[in-house]
Amino acid sequence: MSKKRIAVVFGGKSSEHEVSRVSASYVISVLPRDRYEIVTIGITKQGKWLLYSGGDLKAIADGSWEQDPHNVLAFIAPAPSVRGMVVIRPEGTELLPLDVIFPVLHGKNGEDGTIQGLFEMSGLPYVGCGVLASAACMDKAVTNILLDSFGIDQAAFTWFYTYEYRKDPQKVLAQIAAALPAYPLFVKPANAGSSVGITKAHDRDELLKAIEVAAKEDSKIVVEENIVGYEVECAVLGNEEPFASVPGQIAPAAEFYDYDAKYNNAASELFIPAHISEELQQKVREVAVKAYRAIGCSGLSRVDFFVTEDGRILLNEINTLPGFTSISMYPKLMAACGLDGTTLMEKLLQSAFERNEKNV
């Protein structure tokens, strides 16, 4: 039986470009080589798409792949008649058929529905959530509103557009004070992943600074109440009948689980299973699946929660393309459920094929 050809897409223009490269090196290292031929497409921070044939995982992780002299321009064709990739070589243009796409992309233009739209137009199967679920989960304000409509508990919040704040800051500050009267507060760009641009504000002065930080990342800003509790995460896998992993718990090295604590600071601890009762663990899994289905997720997502001392379970966010680094929670949670890296990749690819067959 001939091998299926899989295109792993990594990098991108987002603030999570570096994390994407590290995640991609892990994904490629555990893909089942006996069943798949792997081609890699890197997207630079400037948005240039390149076919990288070097195969050096370290070069992908550290970014030096971009200097490979054999790199050539390439892109996924937005036409189902091609079902593959257009490669522009010095000697001419080549059409390279593909069987499936694995986007290892985090943040804007990677997990916000934009590139998923391209994949939909291509007619090719692809790993991960579709356009609507990706876009909805990327926007924290939209996610919160949808979760509210399904009766899923979460932190109290309010949101506003940056232009509204620039136009009348006192009106927006009054809105925040009315909705969230007590500090500390978390200020977040609505559309940014990996805790980029998030600040914990302990007073009004810090709130003003936090809004400016968030405004650099997005035109919409979400402000949430501070929840005192355990940070618990659950990995979800599948399409119509998703599987939720045993929950894990984070003890962040920083005051909260920010970008550095997630990807650079090994002092952050992960506990699997989470240090909560078995009853609460089961409830977390049930809510994770409920939220996953409510927003229409497929393939995979990591659902993040706060669990309070009195047993409240509050959903924090749904990450539709979680990290796959050596310290990332998603692969660790699945490994704790008996799915090693290669088996997990196979199941993710299978979910992509299954969804594509139903949508054709």
Rosetta blueprint (number, residue, H / E / L):
1 M L
2 S L
3 K L
4 K E
5 R E
6 I E
7 A E
8 V E
9 V E
10 F E
11 G E
12 G L
13 K L
14 S L
15 S L
16 E L
17 H H
18 E H
19 V H
20 S H
21 R H
22 V H
23 S H
24 A H
25 S H
26 Y H
27 V H
28 I H
29 S H
30 V H
31 L L
32 P L
33 R L
34 D L
35 R L
36 Y E
37 E E
38 I E
39 V E
40 T E
41 I E
42 G E
43 I E
44 T L
45 K L
46 Q L
47 G L
48 K L
49 W E
50 L E
51 L E
52 Y E
53 S L
54 G L
55 G L
56 D L
57 L H
58 K H
59 A H
60 I H
61 A H
62 D H
63 G L
64 S H
65 W H
66 E H
67 Q H
68 D L
69 P L
70 H L
71 N L
72 V E
73 L E
74 A E
75 F E
76 I E
77 A L
78 P L
79 A L
80 P L
81 S L
82 V L
83 R L
84 G E
85 M E
86 V E
87 V E
88 I E
89 R E
90 P L
91 E L
92 G E
93 T E
94 E E
95 L E
96 L E
97 P E
98 L L
99 D L
100 V E
101 I E
102 F E
103 P E
104 V E
105 L L
106 H L
107 G L
108 K L
109 N L
110 G L
111 E L
112 D L
113 G L
114 T H
115 I H
116 Q H
117 G H
118 L H
119 F H
120 E H
121 M H
122 S H
123 G L
124 L L
125 P L
126 Y E
127 V L
128 G L
129 C L
130 G L
131 V H
132 L H
133 A H
134 S H
135 A H
136 A H
137 C H
138 M H
139 D L
140 K H
141 A H
142 V H
143 T H
144 N H
145 I H
146 L H
147 L H
148 D H
149 S H
150 F L
151 G L
152 I L
153 D L
154 Q L
155 A L
156 A L
157 F E
158 T E
159 W E
160 F E
161 Y E
162 T H
163 Y H
164 E H
165 Y H
166 R H
167 K H
168 D L
169 P H
170 Q H
171 K H
172 V H
173 L H
174 A H
175 Q H
176 I H
177 A H
178 A H
179 A H
180 L L
181 P L
182 A L
183 Y L
184 P L
185 L E
186 F E
187 V E
188 K E
189 P E
190 A L
191 N L
192 A L
193 G L
194 S L
195 S L
196 V L
197 G L
198 I L
199 T E
200 K E
201 A E
202 H L
203 D L
204 R H
205 D H
206 E H
207 L H
208 L H
209 K H
210 A H
211 I H
212 E H
213 V H
214 A H
215 A H
216 K L
217 E L
218 D L
219 S L
220 K E
221 I E
222 V E
223 V E
224 E E
225 E E
226 N L
227 I L
228 V L
229 G L
230 Y E
231 E E
232 V E
233 E E
234 C E
235 A E
236 V E
237 L E
238 G E
239 N L
240 E L
241 E L
242 P L
243 F E
244 A E
245 S L
246 V L
247 P L
248 G E
249 Q E
250 I E
251 A E
252 P L
253 A L
254 A L
255 E L
256 F L
257 Y L
258 D L
259 Y H
260 D H
261 A H
262 K H
263 Y H
264 N L
265 N L
266 A L
267 A L
268 S L
269 E E
270 L E
271 F E
272 I L
273 P L
274 A L
275 H L
276 I L
277 S L
278 E H
279 E H
280 L H
281 Q H
282 Q H
283 K H
284 V H
285 R H
286 E H
287 V H
288 A H
289 V H
290 K H
291 A H
292 Y H
293 R H
294 A H
295 I H
296 G L
297 C L
298 S L
299 G E
300 L E
301 S E
302 R E
303 V E
304 D E
305 F E
306 F E
307 V E
308 T L
309 E L
310 D L
311 G L
312 R L
313 I E
314 L E
315 L E
316 N E
317 E E
318 I E
319 N E
320 T L
321 L L
322 P L
323 G L
324 F L
325 T L
326 S L
327 I L
328 S L
329 M H
330 Y H
331 P H
332 K H
333 L H
334 M H
335 A H
336 A H
337 C L
338 G L
339 L L
340 D L
341 G H
342 T H
343 T H
344 L H
345 M H
346 E H
347 K H
348 L H
349 L H
350 Q H
351 S H
352 A H
353 F H
354 E H
355 R H
356 N H
357 E H
358 K H
359 N H
360 V L
